[in-house]
Amino acid sequence: MYKVYNNQNKISSDIVNFLKKVFPNIRKTQLNIIPFIFLGMNLSESVVASDIAKELKGDFSLVQFDSVIKRIRRFFKNKHFNPYDFYDGIIKFVINNYRLKHNDNRVHIILDHMFSHDNYTVFMISMRIGKSGIPLWFRAFEGRDCPDAFKEELLKQDISYVSSLFKENNKKFDLIFLADRWFNSTSLMEYINTLGHTYIFRLKKNFKVFIFDKKEGHYIWNWLDNLRRLKNHPVYYNDIYFTESKYISNIVISSSKKTNDPWILITNGDYKRAIKDYSYRFGGIETIFKNQKSNGFYLEKTVNASLKYFESLYAFACFSILYNTILGADYIKNSKSYKNVKITTHTISNGKKTRVLSLFNTGLILFHLAFNSSRYIRLPFSFILYDV
């Protein structure tokens, strides 16, 4: 008889040990179900309770299938399970042990909103890892475009949380907050600035700046859309007055060679790096939303659930995305430890290395290959995140 590695009992035991380390006072009833929801979600690549239940074996096979589904659903609605506290404890552990490889200690943080049909609005703050991202903080709200999800008080509270999150690590990080045109608030920019961090926001065109006009020989008000732009090079405006409050910041307009809608960015940091830094926003947040939906756990299949139910399954989706991204980064960083498996993550063309498989998908494939494998494949649950 062949020995089977990374079976359900082994994986659930490893997750239990990790949860006990993060949550010393965790309820036993939660330890008896959380590892299996995580396992079933990863194997089924779905947040739907019936899909999760299909993947569970062992003692779960001795229970009626409908009863397993009801148990999962009851847990998602359980008042004793706080999804925000759950993810908060896990992400604090991960960031406190984060292994950053860049000497400049730059970390790109992204602010954005996600919508699940017309049922829920989620505000998320994520962190870029390679060309992917991991969730750092989220809050879910009922209804599409729920006003509570856009309140500046909430945004500042969340930014403050992320700022303190990285201070718990022994290293000094240079946090760079990236946001699109939803976040055009000088108050928000100044708040990030007072925390000692960098912001790079994309601006709407319907703002005015107070700028020195060489022809007029004095300062005049002008629309952002009327500022000079170049086809092949970006244009920089250093220490410019922005809006009627005359908020001083730097404006950068990207080249218009490939678009009629170039980026207009505002930053308190190195304006010559602003365009490159802002380009990291897309991979750092859009990959997460994609992994939650069509590329991963099909979150959009969840409709007409209570907000509490949605918050819980969303926390598990974030948990799974976090783990698989960590696993994918570990595969890249510690490739010698994975001699029994070969996953093509990059291609080389004309001497240029190009990633063809995201960290999340690398980790997810590795997890599937390792589960119930007849050969040993490393499947760590230390939750040590490596920069790649």
C-alpha positions as CSV (number, residue, x, y, z in Angstrom):
1,M,0.0,0.0,0.0
2,Y,1.3,3.4,-0.9
3,K,1.8,6.1,1.7
4,V,-0.3,9.2,1.1
5,Y,1.1,12.6,2.0
6,N,-0.8,15.8,2.9
7,N,-4.1,14.1,3.5
8,Q,-7.1,15.7,5.1
9,N,-6.1,14.9,8.7
10,K,-2.5,16.1,8.2
11,I,-3.6,19.4,6.7
12,S,-6.3,20.1,9.2
13,S,-3.9,19.3,12.0
14,D,-1.4,21.8,10.6
15,I,-4.0,24.5,10.3
16,V,-5.2,23.8,13.9
17,N,-1.6,24.3,15.2
18,F,-1.3,27.6,13.3
19,L,-4.7,28.8,14.6
20,K,-3.7,28.0,18.2
21,K,-0.5,30.0,17.8
22,V,-2.4,33.0,16.5
23,F,-5.5,32.6,18.7
24,P,-4.5,31.0,22.0
25,N,-8.1,31.2,23.3
26,I,-9.9,30.1,20.1
27,R,-13.1,28.0,20.7
28,K,-12.8,24.3,20.2
29,T,-16.0,24.3,18.1
30,Q,-14.3,26.7,15.7
31,L,-11.1,24.5,15.5
32,N,-13.4,21.6,14.6
33,I,-14.7,23.3,11.5
34,I,-12.4,26.2,10.3
35,P,-9.6,23.9,8.9
36,F,-12.1,21.9,6.9
37,I,-13.9,24.9,5.4
38,F,-10.5,26.1,4.3
39,L,-9.6,22.7,2.9
40,G,-12.9,22.3,1.1
41,M,-12.8,25.8,-0.3
42,N,-9.3,25.3,-1.7
43,L,-10.1,22.0,-3.2
44,S,-13.4,23.0,-4.7
45,E,-12.2,26.5,-5.6
46,S,-15.6,27.8,-4.5
47,V,-17.2,29.6,-1.5
48,V,-20.5,27.7,-2.0
49,A,-21.2,25.5,1.0
50,S,-22.4,22.5,-1.1
51,D,-19.2,22.7,-3.2
52,I,-17.1,22.8,0.0
53,A,-19.0,19.9,1.5
54,K,-18.4,17.6,-1.5
55,E,-14.6,17.7,-0.9
56,L,-14.7,16.7,2.8
57,K,-13.9,13.1,3.6
58,G,-13.1,11.2,6.8
59,D,-15.6,11.8,9.6
60,F,-17.6,14.1,7.3
61,S,-18.4,11.0,5.1
62,L,-20.2,9.5,8.1
63,V,-22.6,12.4,8.2
64,Q,-25.5,13.1,5.8
65,F,-24.3,15.4,3.0
66,D,-27.1,17.9,3.7
67,S,-26.1,18.0,7.3
68,V,-22.5,18.9,6.4
69,I,-23.8,21.8,4.3
70,K,-26.0,23.0,7.1
71,R,-23.1,22.9,9.5
72,I,-21.0,25.1,7.2
73,R,-23.8,27.5,6.7
74,R,-24.5,27.7,10.5
75,F,-20.8,28.5,11.1
76,F,-20.9,31.4,8.6
77,K,-23.9,32.8,10.5
78,N,-22.5,32.1,14.0
79,K,-22.5,35.1,16.2
80,H,-19.4,33.8,18.0
81,F,-17.3,33.9,14.9
82,N,-16.1,37.4,14.1
83,P,-14.7,37.4,10.5
84,Y,-12.8,40.7,11.0
85,D,-11.1,39.6,14.2
86,F,-10.3,36.3,12.5
87,Y,-8.5,37.8,9.5
88,D,-7.0,40.6,11.7
89,G,-5.2,38.0,13.8
90,I,-3.9,36.1,10.8
91,I,-2.7,39.2,8.8
92,K,-0.9,40.6,11.9
93,F,1.0,37.4,12.2
94,V,1.9,37.4,8.5
95,I,3.1,41.0,8.4
96,N,5.0,40.7,11.6
97,N,7.0,37.9,10.0
98,Y,7.1,39.4,6.5
99,R,10.5,38.8,4.7
100,L,11.1,41.9,2.5
101,K,14.0,41.5,0.1
102,H,14.3,45.1,-1.2
103,N,16.8,47.3,0.5
104,D,14.7,50.4,0.0
105,N,11.9,48.7,2.1
106,R,9.2,50.1,-0.2
107,V,5.8,48.5,0.2
108,H,2.9,49.3,-2.1
109,I,-0.5,49.6,-0.4
110,I,-3.6,49.8,-2.6
111,L,-7.1,51.2,-1.7
112,D,-10.1,50.1,-3.7
113,H,-13.8,49.0,-3.7
114,M,-15.3,45.7,-4.9
115,F,-18.9,45.0,-5.7
116,S,-20.7,41.6,-5.6
117,H,-23.6,42.0,-7.9
118,D,-25.9,44.6,-6.4
119,N,-25.9,42.9,-3.0
120,Y,-22.6,44.0,-1.3
121,T,-19.9,46.7,-1.4
122,V,-16.5,45.8,0.0
123,F,-13.7,48.3,0.8
124,M,-10.3,46.6,0.7
125,I,-6.8,47.6,1.4
126,S,-4.2,45.3,-0.1
127,M,-0.5,44.9,-0.5
128,R,1.5,44.2,-3.6
129,I,3.6,41.0,-3.7
130,G,5.4,40.6,-7.0
131,K,2.7,41.1,-9.6
132,S,0.0,39.9,-7.3
133,G,-1.5,41.1,-4.0
134,I,-2.8,40.0,-0.6
135,P,-5.7,41.4,1.4
136,L,-4.6,43.4,4.4
137,W,-8.0,44.8,5.6
138,F,-11.6,44.8,4.4
139,R,-15.0,45.8,5.4
140,A,-18.3,44.6,3.7
141,F,-21.5,46.6,3.4
142,E,-25.0,45.7,2.3
143,G,-26.0,47.0,-1.1
144,R,-24.1,48.4,-4.1
145,D,-22.4,51.7,-3.7
146,C,-23.3,51.7,0.0
147,P,-22.4,55.3,1.3
148,D,-20.9,53.9,4.4
149,A,-18.2,52.2,2.4
150,F,-16.9,55.6,1.1
151,K,-16.9,57.6,4.3
152,E,-13.7,59.4,4.8
153,E,-13.7,58.6,8.5
154,L,-13.7,54.9,7.6
155,L,-10.9,55.3,5.1
156,K,-8.7,57.2,7.6
157,Q,-9.4,54.6,10.2
158,D,-8.3,51.8,7.8
159,I,-5.2,53.6,6.7
160,S,-4.2,54.1,10.3
161,Y,-4.7,50.4,10.9
162,V,-2.4,49.5,8.0
163,S,0.2,52.0,9.2
164,S,0.3,50.5,12.7
165,L,0.3,47.0,11.2
166,F,3.7,47.5,9.7
167,K,5.1,49.2,12.8
168,E,4.8,45.9,14.7
169,N,7.5,44.4,12.4
170,N,11.1,45.1,13.4
171,K,11.9,46.6,10.0
172,K,11.2,50.1,9.0
173,F,8.9,50.1,5.9
174,D,8.3,52.8,3.4
175,L,4.6,52.6,2.7
176,I,3.3,54.0,-0.6
177,F,-0.5,54.3,-0.8
178,L,-2.0,54.0,-4.3
179,A,-5.6,54.9,-5.2
180,D,-7.7,55.6,-8.2
181,R,-10.0,58.5,-8.9
182,W,-12.5,57.5,-6.2
183,F,-10.2,58.9,-3.6
184,N,-9.6,62.5,-4.7
185,S,-9.5,64.1,-1.2
186,T,-6.8,66.5,-0.1
187,S,-7.8,65.6,3.5
188,L,-7.0,62.0,2.8
189,M,-3.7,62.9,1.2
190,E,-2.7,65.0,4.1
191,Y,-3.7,62.3,6.6
192,I,-1.3,59.9,4.8
193,N,1.3,62.5,4.8
194,T,1.0,63.2,8.5
195,L,1.5,59.5,9.2
196,G,4.9,59.7,7.4
197,H,3.9,57.8,4.3
198,T,3.7,58.4,0.6
199,Y,0.5,58.8,-1.5
200,I,0.1,58.5,-5.2
201,F,-3.5,59.1,-6.4
202,R,-4.9,59.3,-9.9
203,L,-6.9,62.5,-10.3
204,K,-10.1,63.3,-12.1
205,K,-9.7,66.0,-14.8
206,N,-12.3,68.4,-13.3
207,F,-9.9,69.9,-10.7
208,K,-8.1,73.3,-10.9
209,V,-4.5,74.0,-10.0
210,F,-2.9,77.4,-9.3
211,I,0.1,77.4,-11.6
212,F,2.7,79.9,-12.8
213,D,2.0,80.9,-16.4
214,K,5.1,82.0,-18.3
215,K,3.1,83.9,-20.9
216,E,1.1,85.8,-18.3
217,G,4.0,86.2,-16.0
218,H,2.0,85.4,-12.9
219,Y,0.0,82.5,-11.3
220,I,-3.3,81.6,-12.8
221,W,-6.0,79.0,-12.2
222,N,-6.1,76.2,-14.8
223,W,-8.0,72.9,-15.2
224,L,-5.9,69.8,-14.9
225,D,-7.1,68.7,-18.4
226,N,-5.6,71.9,-19.9
227,L,-2.1,71.3,-18.5
228,R,0.7,70.7,-21.0
229,R,1.3,67.0,-21.9
230,L,3.8,65.3,-24.1
231,K,3.4,62.4,-26.4
232,N,6.6,60.6,-25.6
233,H,7.5,61.8,-22.1
234,P,5.8,62.5,-18.8
235,V,5.4,66.1,-17.5
236,Y,6.2,67.0,-13.9
237,Y,4.9,69.9,-11.9
238,N,6.7,70.2,-8.6
239,D,5.1,71.8,-5.5
240,I,2.0,72.9,-7.3
241,Y,-1.1,74.4,-5.6
242,F,-4.0,71.9,-5.9
243,T,-7.7,73.0,-5.6
244,E,-9.0,76.1,-4.0
245,S,-7.4,75.1,-0.7
246,K,-4.0,75.5,-2.4
247,Y,-2.8,72.1,-1.1
248,I,0.8,71.8,-2.1
249,S,1.8,68.6,-3.8
250,N,3.4,67.2,-7.0
251,I,1.5,66.6,-10.2
252,V,2.6,64.1,-12.9
253,I,1.1,63.6,-16.3
254,S,2.1,60.4,-18.1
255,S,3.0,60.4,-21.8
256,S,0.0,60.2,-24.2
257,K,1.7,58.1,-26.9
258,K,-0.6,55.1,-26.4
259,T,-3.7,56.7,-25.0
260,N,-5.9,59.7,-25.2
261,D,-6.5,59.5,-21.4
262,P,-3.0,59.7,-19.8
263,W,-2.7,59.4,-16.0
264,I,-2.8,62.6,-14.0
265,L,-1.2,61.7,-10.7
266,I,-0.7,63.6,-7.5
267,T,2.0,62.6,-4.9
268,N,3.9,63.9,-2.0
269,G,6.8,61.6,-2.9
270,D,9.4,61.2,-5.6
271,Y,7.4,62.5,-8.6
272,K,9.8,60.9,-11.1
273,R,8.9,57.4,-9.7
274,A,5.2,58.1,-9.4
275,I,4.2,56.6,-12.8
276,K,6.1,53.4,-12.1
277,D,4.8,53.1,-8.6
278,Y,1.2,53.7,-9.6
279,S,1.4,51.0,-12.2
280,Y,1.7,48.5,-9.4
281,R,-1.9,49.3,-8.3
282,F,-3.5,47.0,-10.9
283,G,-1.7,43.8,-10.0
284,G,-1.9,44.6,-6.3
285,I,-5.7,44.7,-6.1
286,E,-7.3,43.5,-9.3
287,T,-5.7,40.1,-9.0
288,I,-7.3,39.7,-5.6
289,F,-10.8,40.6,-6.9
290,K,-10.2,38.3,-9.8
291,N,-9.1,35.4,-7.6
292,Q,-12.2,35.9,-5.4
293,K,-14.4,35.7,-8.4
294,S,-13.9,34.1,-11.9
295,N,-10.2,33.1,-11.4
296,G,-10.6,31.5,-8.0
297,F,-13.6,31.1,-5.6
298,Y,-16.6,32.3,-7.6
299,L,-17.8,34.8,-5.0
300,E,-20.4,36.0,-7.4
301,K,-22.3,32.8,-6.9
302,T,-23.3,34.0,-3.5
303,V,-26.6,35.9,-3.7
304,N,-29.3,36.9,-1.2
305,A,-27.2,35.9,1.8
306,S,-27.2,37.9,5.0
307,L,-24.4,40.4,5.5
308,K,-23.0,38.4,8.4
309,Y,-22.9,35.3,6.1
310,F,-21.2,37.2,3.4
311,E,-18.6,38.7,5.7
312,S,-17.7,35.3,7.0
313,L,-17.3,33.6,3.6
314,Y,-15.4,36.7,2.4
315,A,-13.0,36.3,5.3
316,F,-12.4,32.7,4.3
317,A,-11.9,33.7,0.6
318,C,-9.2,36.2,1.8
319,F,-7.7,33.6,4.0
320,S,-7.4,31.2,1.1
321,I,-6.0,33.8,-1.2
322,L,-3.5,34.8,1.4
323,Y,-2.3,31.2,2.0
324,N,-2.1,30.3,-1.7
325,T,-0.1,33.5,-2.5
326,I,2.2,32.7,0.4
327,L,2.6,29.2,-0.9
328,G,3.3,30.4,-4.4
329,A,5.9,32.9,-3.1
330,D,7.5,30.1,-1.1
331,Y,7.7,27.9,-4.2
332,I,9.6,30.7,-6.0
333,K,11.8,31.6,-3.1
334,N,12.6,28.0,-1.9
335,S,12.5,26.1,-5.2
336,K,15.1,23.6,-4.1
337,S,12.6,22.3,-1.5
338,Y,10.2,21.4,-4.3
339,K,12.2,18.9,-6.3
340,N,9.3,16.5,-6.7
341,V,7.1,19.0,-8.6
342,K,7.7,21.3,-11.6
343,I,5.4,24.2,-12.3
344,T,6.2,26.6,-15.1
345,T,5.8,30.1,-13.6
346,H,7.9,32.0,-16.1
347,T,8.9,32.0,-19.7
348,I,12.0,33.5,-21.2
349,S,11.8,35.3,-24.6
350,N,14.6,37.3,-26.1
351,G,16.4,37.1,-22.8
352,K,13.5,38.6,-20.9
353,K,11.8,36.7,-18.1
354,T,8.0,36.9,-18.1
355,R,5.7,35.6,-15.4
356,V,2.9,33.4,-16.9
357,L,1.4,32.1,-13.7
358,S,0.4,34.3,-10.7
359,L,1.6,33.5,-7.2
360,F,-1.9,32.7,-6.2
361,N,-2.4,30.2,-9.1
362,T,1.1,28.7,-8.4
363,G,0.1,28.1,-4.8
364,L,-3.3,26.7,-5.7
365,I,-1.8,24.3,-8.3
366,L,0.8,23.2,-5.8
367,F,-1.9,22.6,-3.1
368,H,-3.9,20.4,-5.5
369,L,-0.8,18.4,-6.5
370,A,0.3,18.0,-2.8
371,F,-3.1,16.9,-1.5
372,N,-3.3,13.1,-1.0
373,S,-0.1,12.7,-3.1
374,S,1.7,9.4,-3.2
375,R,5.0,11.3,-3.3
376,Y,6.1,13.9,-0.8
377,I,5.5,17.5,-1.8
378,R,6.3,20.2,0.7
379,L,3.2,22.0,1.9
380,P,4.1,24.4,4.7
381,F,1.7,26.1,7.0
382,S,4.1,28.5,8.7
383,F,2.5,31.4,6.9
384,I,5.8,33.1,6.3
385,L,5.5,35.5,3.4
386,Y,8.4,36.2,1.1
387,D,8.8,39.1,-1.2
388,V,9.5,38.0,-4.8
